[in-house]
Amino acid sequence: MTPELPPPISRRAMLHRSAVGFGSLALASMMGDEARASETANPLAAVLPHFAARAKRIIFLFMSGGPSQVDTFDPKPLLTRDDGKPLPFDKPRVQFNTTANLMKSPWQFKQHGESGLWVSDLFPHLAQRVDDLCMIHSLHGTNPAHGGAVMKIHTGSENFVRPSIGSWVSYGLGTENQNLPAFVTICPTLAFGGINNWSSAFLPAVYQGTPFGDASVPSAKAQVKYIRNTRWPRAVQELQLEKLRLMNREDQARSGPEASLEARINSFELAFRMQSELPKVEDLSGESEATQKLYGMDNPVTANFGRMCLTARRFAEAGVRFIQVTHNDNKVQWDQHADLKIGHEKNALEVDLPIAGLMADLKARGLLEDTLVWWGGEFGRTPTSEGNGTGRDHNQEGFTMWLAGGGVKGGFRYGATDDYGYYAVDNKVHIHDLHATMLHILGLDHERLTYRYAGRDFRLTDVHGNIVHDILA
């Protein structure tokens, strides 16, 4: 009779039992925080911040392609005076394209609100909200190409696959609603890194951003893929999940916790819970006619982005930690190398009213007090002309972003570019500094928010980043 063979054991169990267990010690070191995260009963459970937070969540309004700072929020009188003349100082050593002489802005700037912040004619509705805005005019990055710059804004890195800022926030704070993901991205662009810009990378998969549609479809058709199970009723799905839990417990009893398996099961369970919760968030039919008009949903020009902004507000109300809204029509929306006047006017017309409506709605509902709104693109534009003299090139040397809401000073101007708007020169703010500051507003110490992977501790700000305390309320 053939002797009965012993049952097979996993590689993890083999390492644990052999060589006096030294193999399992090495493996545990390699797995680090991932193994510990997988052992948590609920990795998305709300977590106390490192210190008192000024805001609970972020809404990121991403203007894909790079809006021009000297045509939107950073007026330069000398640029108007010296239109057509050469730039009176050296251009950057590394440029994306070759540019010619200075080109004045086609739009007029005016001061608005009690704060007197400057806004161009491109944003008449947002100009009415300037007393809520904290404008940072001295942002700078390191990459003049869309791909690297977009990755830098989203992940803090240009070259490597790293977790996105939304994933870091989810990892640090969890979610306020266990039936929804902590991180949602609405109609994201599929270009310039695509999914890497909302990926959890080496963080456990439960912190991955959940895409709500993408830039290739109008927001009216945006939805989370496979959210509705038309094949199996809810009771059968519950039985399936219970069977998975049982199999997982049996596997853990034999070989110990398995991080990837835990992450996968957590994602299954979250997807199951989302089936009942998400349709409530995405259904805008209960919003009043006045609210829908506030977001511009009664106008075909503003309806698409307005619907995205209104959905973002609903996700914020429902307890999602990080919500991104991308303005992009499956092209590089704000990337006007030529025909700046036509392109920027089209873009601003689509987003101005919806953003102003979002700000007003958040404030009226008391949500702006603990929501940080972040507006900007991956870089700015050059004050010099390109193409046929009607466009501007990429400019990572100095550009504008603004923040609003919980944690920052309203009606406040910080930093400056030079007299023509090319280089950040006063109170310079690097992308790492911006990330460090936003994490600080959420109550997270960017130097402590780390994750051990491949033998080293990673963080959103890498080994950089200084908090910009002067903009904090």
C-alpha positions as CSV (number, residue, x, y, z in Angstrom):
1,M,0.0,0.0,0.0
2,T,1.3,3.4,-0.9
3,P,2.1,5.4,2.2
4,E,0.0,8.5,2.7
5,L,1.8,11.7,1.9
6,P,1.8,14.6,4.4
7,P,-0.3,17.5,3.5
8,P,1.5,20.3,1.5
9,I,2.7,23.4,3.4
10,S,2.9,26.9,2.2
11,R,6.2,28.7,1.6
12,R,5.5,30.9,4.6
13,A,5.1,27.8,6.8
14,M,8.2,26.3,5.3
15,L,10.3,29.4,6.2
16,H,8.8,29.4,9.7
17,R,9.6,25.8,10.4
18,S,13.0,25.5,8.8
19,A,16.3,26.9,9.8
20,V,15.1,27.6,13.4
21,G,12.7,30.1,12.0
22,F,15.3,32.6,10.7
23,G,13.7,32.5,7.3
24,S,10.3,33.7,8.7
25,L,12.1,36.5,10.6
26,A,13.6,37.8,7.3
27,L,10.2,37.5,5.6
28,A,8.4,39.4,8.4
29,S,11.0,42.1,8.1
30,M,10.4,42.4,4.3
31,M,6.6,42.4,4.7
32,G,6.8,45.1,7.5
33,D,3.8,47.3,7.8
34,E,1.9,45.4,5.1
35,A,1.6,42.3,7.2
36,R,0.5,44.4,10.2
37,A,-2.1,46.3,8.1
38,S,-3.5,43.0,6.9
39,E,-4.0,41.7,10.4
40,T,-6.1,44.7,11.3
41,A,-9.8,43.7,11.5
42,N,-10.7,46.7,9.4
43,P,-7.9,48.5,7.7
44,L,-10.2,51.4,6.7
45,A,-11.5,52.0,10.2
46,A,-11.2,55.7,11.1
47,V,-7.8,56.4,12.8
48,L,-6.9,59.2,15.1
49,P,-4.5,61.7,13.5
50,H,-1.1,62.4,14.9
51,F,-2.4,65.7,16.4
52,A,-5.5,67.9,16.3
53,A,-6.6,68.3,12.7
54,R,-7.8,71.4,11.0
55,A,-9.7,69.5,8.3
56,K,-11.1,66.0,7.9
57,R,-11.0,65.6,4.1
58,I,-9.6,67.0,0.8
59,I,-11.4,67.8,-2.4
60,F,-8.7,68.2,-5.2
61,L,-9.9,70.1,-8.3
62,F,-7.2,69.0,-10.8
63,M,-6.9,71.2,-13.9
64,S,-5.2,68.8,-16.2
65,G,-2.6,70.3,-18.6
66,G,-1.4,73.3,-16.6
67,P,-3.4,76.6,-16.3
68,S,-1.5,79.8,-16.9
69,Q,-0.7,81.7,-13.7
70,V,-0.2,85.0,-15.5
71,D,-3.7,84.8,-17.1
72,T,-5.7,83.6,-14.1
73,F,-4.6,84.8,-10.6
74,D,-1.1,86.4,-10.9
75,P,-1.2,89.7,-12.8
76,K,2.0,91.1,-14.1
77,P,1.9,94.8,-15.2
78,L,5.4,94.6,-16.7
79,L,4.4,91.7,-18.9
80,T,1.7,94.0,-20.3
81,R,4.1,96.9,-20.7
82,D,6.9,94.8,-22.4
83,D,4.6,92.8,-24.6
84,G,6.6,91.5,-27.6
85,K,10.0,92.3,-26.1
86,P,12.6,89.6,-25.2
87,L,12.6,88.3,-21.6
88,P,15.2,90.5,-19.8
89,F,16.8,87.5,-18.0
90,D,17.8,84.0,-18.8
91,K,15.2,81.3,-19.4
92,P,15.6,78.0,-17.6
93,R,18.4,75.7,-18.8
94,V,15.9,72.9,-19.4
95,Q,12.8,73.9,-21.3
96,F,10.0,71.8,-22.8
97,N,9.9,73.8,-26.0
98,T,11.5,76.9,-27.4
99,T,9.7,80.1,-26.7
100,A,10.0,83.6,-28.2
101,N,9.3,87.0,-26.7
102,L,7.0,88.1,-23.9
103,M,3.3,87.9,-24.5
104,K,0.8,90.0,-22.4
105,S,-2.3,88.4,-21.0
106,P,-5.4,88.8,-23.2
107,W,-7.5,89.3,-20.1
108,Q,-7.9,92.1,-17.6
109,F,-7.3,91.6,-13.9
110,K,-9.4,93.2,-11.1
111,Q,-9.3,93.1,-7.3
112,H,-12.2,91.5,-5.6
113,G,-13.7,91.0,-2.1
114,E,-12.6,92.6,1.2
115,S,-9.2,91.0,0.7
116,G,-8.6,92.6,-2.7
117,L,-7.1,89.5,-4.3
118,W,-6.6,89.7,-8.0
119,V,-8.6,87.6,-10.4
120,S,-8.7,87.8,-14.2
121,D,-11.9,88.1,-16.2
122,L,-11.7,84.4,-16.9
123,F,-13.3,83.7,-13.5
124,P,-16.1,86.1,-12.7
125,H,-18.0,83.7,-10.4
126,L,-14.9,82.5,-8.5
127,A,-13.9,86.1,-8.1
128,Q,-16.9,86.5,-5.8
129,R,-15.4,83.8,-3.5
130,V,-11.9,85.2,-3.1
131,D,-12.2,85.9,0.6
132,D,-12.3,82.2,1.1
133,L,-9.2,81.5,-1.1
134,C,-5.6,81.2,0.0
135,M,-3.6,81.8,-3.1
136,I,0.0,80.4,-3.3
137,H,1.8,82.2,-6.1
138,S,5.2,80.6,-5.6
139,L,4.7,76.9,-6.4
140,H,7.6,75.2,-8.3
141,G,8.4,71.7,-9.4
142,T,11.2,69.9,-11.2
143,N,9.8,68.5,-14.4
144,P,8.6,70.4,-17.5
145,A,6.8,67.3,-19.1
146,H,3.2,66.4,-18.3
147,G,4.0,62.8,-17.4
148,G,6.6,63.5,-14.7
149,A,4.8,66.6,-13.4
150,V,1.4,64.9,-13.1
151,M,3.1,62.0,-11.2
152,K,4.9,64.5,-9.0
153,I,1.6,66.3,-8.0
154,H,-0.2,63.0,-7.3
155,T,2.5,60.9,-5.8
156,G,5.4,63.1,-4.8
157,S,7.7,61.3,-7.3
158,E,8.4,61.6,-11.0
159,N,10.0,58.3,-11.8
160,F,8.9,55.5,-9.5
161,V,5.6,53.9,-8.9
162,R,4.6,55.4,-5.5
163,P,1.3,55.6,-3.6
164,S,-0.8,58.6,-4.5
165,I,-1.6,61.3,-2.0
166,G,-5.1,60.0,-1.7
167,S,-3.8,56.6,-0.8
168,W,-1.5,58.1,1.8
169,V,-4.4,60.0,3.4
170,S,-6.5,56.8,3.4
171,Y,-3.7,54.9,5.0
172,G,-3.2,57.6,7.6
173,L,-6.8,58.3,8.5
174,G,-9.1,55.5,7.2
175,T,-12.6,56.5,6.3
176,E,-15.6,57.9,8.1
177,N,-18.0,55.6,6.2
178,Q,-17.2,51.9,6.2
179,N,-19.5,51.4,3.2
180,L,-17.5,53.6,0.9
181,P,-13.9,53.8,-0.1
182,A,-11.7,56.4,1.6
183,F,-10.4,57.7,-1.8
184,V,-12.5,58.4,-4.9
185,T,-11.4,60.0,-8.1
186,I,-14.1,61.4,-10.4
187,C,-13.5,61.1,-14.1
188,P,-9.7,60.9,-13.9
189,T,-7.5,61.3,-17.0
190,L,-6.1,58.1,-18.3
191,A,-3.0,59.9,-19.7
192,F,0.3,60.7,-18.1
193,G,0.5,57.9,-15.6
194,G,-3.2,57.0,-15.7
195,I,-4.0,54.6,-12.9
196,N,-0.6,55.2,-11.2
197,N,-1.9,58.6,-10.2
198,W,-4.6,57.1,-8.0
199,S,-2.8,53.9,-7.2
200,S,-1.9,52.6,-3.7
201,A,1.3,51.1,-5.2
202,F,3.0,49.1,-2.4
203,L,0.5,50.2,0.2
204,P,-2.2,47.5,0.8
205,A,-4.7,47.4,-2.0
206,V,-7.6,48.6,0.2
207,Y,-6.1,52.2,0.0
208,Q,-6.3,52.3,-3.8
209,G,-8.3,55.1,-5.3
210,T,-11.7,54.1,-6.7
211,P,-12.4,55.7,-10.1
212,F,-15.8,57.0,-10.7
213,G,-15.9,57.0,-14.5
214,D,-13.0,58.4,-16.4
215,A,-12.2,61.3,-18.8
216,S,-13.4,59.4,-21.8
217,V,-17.0,59.5,-20.8
218,P,-19.3,62.4,-19.7
219,S,-19.9,62.6,-16.0
220,A,-23.6,61.8,-16.6
221,K,-22.5,58.3,-17.5
222,A,-19.8,58.0,-14.8
223,Q,-20.1,55.1,-12.4
224,V,-17.9,52.7,-10.5
225,K,-17.4,49.7,-12.7
226,Y,-19.1,46.4,-11.7
227,I,-20.9,48.1,-8.7
228,R,-24.1,46.4,-9.5
229,N,-24.2,42.6,-9.4
230,T,-26.9,41.6,-11.8
231,R,-26.1,37.9,-11.5
232,W,-26.3,37.1,-7.9
233,P,-28.8,38.4,-5.3
234,R,-27.5,40.0,-2.1
235,A,-28.2,36.9,0.1
236,V,-26.0,34.7,-2.2
237,Q,-23.2,37.2,-2.2
238,E,-23.3,37.2,1.6
239,L,-22.9,33.4,1.5
240,Q,-20.0,33.7,-0.9
241,L,-18.2,36.2,1.3
242,E,-18.7,34.1,4.4
243,K,-17.2,31.1,2.5
244,L,-14.2,33.2,1.7
245,R,-13.8,34.3,5.3
246,L,-13.9,30.7,6.4
247,M,-11.4,29.6,3.8
248,N,-9.2,32.5,4.8
249,R,-9.3,31.6,8.5
250,E,-8.4,28.0,7.7
251,D,-5.5,29.2,5.6
252,Q,-4.3,31.5,8.3
253,A,-4.4,28.7,10.9
254,R,-2.1,26.7,8.7
255,S,0.4,29.3,7.4
256,G,-0.2,32.6,9.2
257,P,-1.6,35.9,7.9
258,E,-1.2,36.6,4.1
259,A,-1.2,40.3,3.3
260,S,-2.2,40.0,-0.3
261,L,-5.0,37.6,0.5
262,E,-6.3,39.9,3.3
263,A,-6.2,42.9,1.0
264,R,-8.1,41.1,-1.7
265,I,-10.9,39.9,0.7
266,N,-11.1,43.4,2.2
267,S,-11.7,44.7,-1.3
268,F,-14.4,42.1,-2.0
269,E,-16.2,43.0,1.2
270,L,-16.0,46.7,0.5
271,A,-17.3,46.2,-3.0
272,F,-20.2,44.3,-1.5
273,R,-21.1,47.0,1.0
274,M,-20.7,49.7,-1.7
275,Q,-23.6,48.1,-3.7
276,S,-26.1,49.6,-1.3
277,E,-24.3,52.8,-0.3
278,L,-22.9,54.1,-3.6
279,P,-26.1,54.4,-5.6
280,K,-27.4,56.8,-2.9
281,V,-24.4,59.1,-3.4
282,E,-24.4,59.1,-7.2
283,D,-28.2,59.7,-7.4
284,L,-28.6,63.4,-7.8
285,S,-32.3,63.4,-8.4
286,G,-33.0,64.4,-4.8
287,E,-31.0,67.6,-5.1
288,S,-33.2,70.7,-5.5
289,E,-33.5,72.6,-8.7
290,A,-31.8,75.6,-7.0
291,T,-28.8,73.4,-6.0
292,Q,-28.4,71.9,-9.4
293,K,-28.5,75.4,-10.9
294,L,-25.9,76.6,-8.4
295,Y,-23.5,74.1,-10.0
296,G,-24.5,75.0,-13.5
297,M,-26.3,71.8,-14.3
298,D,-29.0,73.7,-16.2
299,N,-26.4,74.8,-18.8
300,P,-24.8,72.4,-21.3
301,V,-21.5,74.2,-21.0
302,T,-21.1,73.8,-17.3
303,A,-23.3,70.7,-16.7
304,N,-20.5,68.1,-17.1
305,F,-18.1,69.6,-14.6
306,G,-20.9,70.9,-12.4
307,R,-22.2,67.3,-12.0
308,M,-18.7,66.2,-11.0
309,C,-18.5,69.0,-8.4
310,L,-21.9,68.2,-6.9
311,T,-21.0,64.5,-6.7
312,A,-17.8,65.5,-4.9
313,R,-19.8,67.4,-2.3
314,R,-22.0,64.3,-1.8
315,F,-19.0,62.1,-1.4
316,A,-17.6,64.6,1.2
317,E,-20.9,64.5,3.1
318,A,-20.8,60.7,3.0
319,G,-17.5,60.6,4.8
320,V,-14.9,60.0,2.0
321,R,-11.5,61.3,3.0
322,F,-10.0,62.3,-0.4
323,I,-12.1,63.2,-3.5
324,Q,-10.5,64.2,-6.7
325,V,-12.3,65.9,-9.6
326,T,-10.4,66.2,-12.9
327,H,-11.2,68.7,-15.6
328,N,-10.2,66.9,-18.7
329,D,-12.1,65.9,-21.9
330,N,-9.8,63.0,-22.6
331,K,-7.2,65.5,-24.0
332,V,-4.7,67.7,-22.2
333,Q,-7.3,70.3,-21.3
334,W,-5.4,73.4,-20.2
335,D,-2.3,72.8,-22.4
336,Q,-2.6,75.7,-24.8
337,H,0.7,75.9,-26.7
338,A,-1.3,77.9,-29.3
339,D,-4.7,79.6,-29.3
340,L,-4.4,80.4,-25.6
341,K,-7.3,82.8,-25.7
342,I,-9.7,80.3,-27.2
343,G,-8.6,77.4,-25.1
344,H,-8.4,79.1,-21.7
345,E,-11.8,80.8,-22.2
346,K,-13.4,77.5,-23.1
347,N,-11.9,75.8,-20.0
348,A,-12.6,78.6,-17.6
349,L,-16.2,78.9,-18.8
350,E,-16.7,75.1,-18.0
351,V,-15.3,75.2,-14.5
352,D,-15.8,78.8,-13.1
353,L,-19.5,78.6,-12.1
354,P,-19.3,74.9,-10.8
355,I,-16.3,75.6,-8.6
356,A,-17.9,78.8,-7.2
357,G,-21.1,76.8,-6.6
358,L,-19.2,74.1,-4.8
359,M,-17.5,76.6,-2.6
360,A,-20.8,78.3,-1.8
361,D,-22.6,75.0,-1.2
362,L,-19.8,73.7,1.1
363,K,-19.9,76.9,3.1
364,A,-23.7,76.9,3.4
365,R,-23.7,73.3,4.7
366,G,-20.9,73.9,7.2
367,L,-18.6,71.6,5.3
368,L,-16.0,74.1,4.3
369,E,-14.9,74.4,7.9
370,D,-13.5,70.9,7.8
371,T,-12.9,70.4,4.1
372,L,-9.7,71.5,2.4
373,V,-10.3,72.4,-1.2
374,W,-7.2,72.3,-3.5
375,W,-7.1,73.8,-7.0
376,G,-4.3,73.6,-9.5
377,G,-2.6,71.8,-12.4
378,E,0.7,70.0,-12.8
379,F,2.5,73.3,-13.6
380,G,1.9,76.7,-15.0
381,R,2.8,78.4,-18.3
382,T,5.6,80.6,-19.6
383,P,5.1,84.4,-19.9
384,T,6.8,84.1,-23.3
385,S,5.0,83.0,-26.4
386,E,5.1,79.8,-28.3
387,G,3.8,78.4,-31.6
388,N,2.4,81.1,-33.8
389,G,2.6,83.7,-31.0
390,T,-0.7,82.8,-29.5
391,G,0.2,80.2,-26.8
392,R,2.4,79.5,-23.9
393,D,4.8,76.6,-23.0
394,H,5.0,74.5,-19.9
395,N,6.5,76.2,-16.8
396,Q,7.4,74.4,-13.7
397,E,9.6,77.2,-12.4
398,G,6.8,79.3,-10.9
399,F,3.0,78.9,-10.9
400,T,-0.2,79.4,-8.8
401,M,-2.4,77.1,-6.8
402,W,-5.0,77.9,-4.3
403,L,-6.4,76.3,-1.2
404,A,-9.7,77.0,0.6
405,G,-11.6,75.9,3.7
406,G,-10.5,74.1,6.8
407,G,-7.0,75.0,8.0
408,V,-6.0,77.9,5.8
409,K,-6.3,81.7,5.8
410,G,-9.0,83.0,3.6
411,G,-8.4,86.0,1.4
412,F,-4.7,85.5,1.7
413,R,-1.9,85.8,-0.8
414,Y,1.4,84.0,-0.2
415,G,4.6,84.0,-2.2
416,A,5.4,85.6,-5.5
417,T,6.9,85.1,-8.9
418,D,9.3,87.6,-10.6
419,D,8.0,90.7,-12.3
420,Y,7.1,88.7,-15.5
421,G,5.8,85.5,-13.8
422,Y,8.5,83.1,-14.8
423,Y,10.3,82.0,-11.6
424,A,9.1,81.6,-8.1
425,V,11.2,84.1,-6.1
426,D,9.6,84.9,-2.8
427,N,8.5,82.4,-0.2
428,K,9.0,79.5,-2.6
429,V,6.8,76.5,-2.1
430,H,7.9,73.1,-3.6
431,I,5.4,70.4,-4.3
432,H,6.9,68.5,-1.3
433,D,6.2,71.5,0.9
434,L,2.6,71.6,-0.4
435,H,2.1,68.0,0.4
436,A,3.6,68.3,3.8
437,T,1.4,71.3,4.6
438,M,-1.8,69.5,3.4
439,L,-1.0,66.4,5.5
440,H,-0.4,68.7,8.5
441,I,-3.8,70.3,8.0
442,L,-5.3,66.8,8.2
443,G,-3.4,66.2,11.5
444,L,-0.7,64.0,9.9
445,D,3.0,64.5,10.4
446,H,4.5,63.9,7.0
447,E,7.7,62.6,8.5
448,R,5.9,60.0,10.6
449,L,3.4,58.9,7.9
450,T,5.7,56.2,6.6
451,Y,5.5,52.6,5.2
452,R,8.3,50.1,5.1
453,Y,8.8,48.5,1.7
454,A,11.8,46.8,0.1
455,G,13.9,47.5,3.1
456,R,13.3,51.2,3.5
457,D,10.7,53.6,4.9
458,F,8.8,55.5,2.3
459,R,6.7,58.6,2.7
460,L,4.8,61.0,0.4
461,T,7.4,63.7,0.7
462,D,10.3,61.3,0.4
463,V,13.2,63.0,2.3
464,H,11.9,66.6,1.7
465,G,9.1,68.9,2.7
466,N,8.6,71.9,5.0
467,I,5.2,72.9,6.3
468,V,4.2,76.4,5.2
469,H,3.0,77.6,8.5
470,D,2.3,81.2,7.3
471,I,-0.8,80.1,5.4
472,L,-2.4,78.2,8.3
473,A,-5.4,79.8,10.0
